[in-house]
């Protein structure tokens, strides 16, 4: 969706520092999962991934909760 709508470059904010650590370091027990995450990130130009505490990012959290209840075929463009 990001590439299709020419929304690059992007910045990703997550509320779990462990996710960032896993993406930047190799972990033998999670190799396949991390590869599945890294490939699309590479295709998006290796966007900046930053840690943000949940309290700071309540809007994104609310949107994620709403989105989890929608059919997978929906997409949103700002």
Secondary structure, 3 states (H helix, E strand, C coil): CCCCCCCCCCEEEECCHHHHHHHHCCCHHHHHHHHHHHHHHHHCCCCEEEECCHHHHHHHHHHHHHHCCCCCCCCCCC
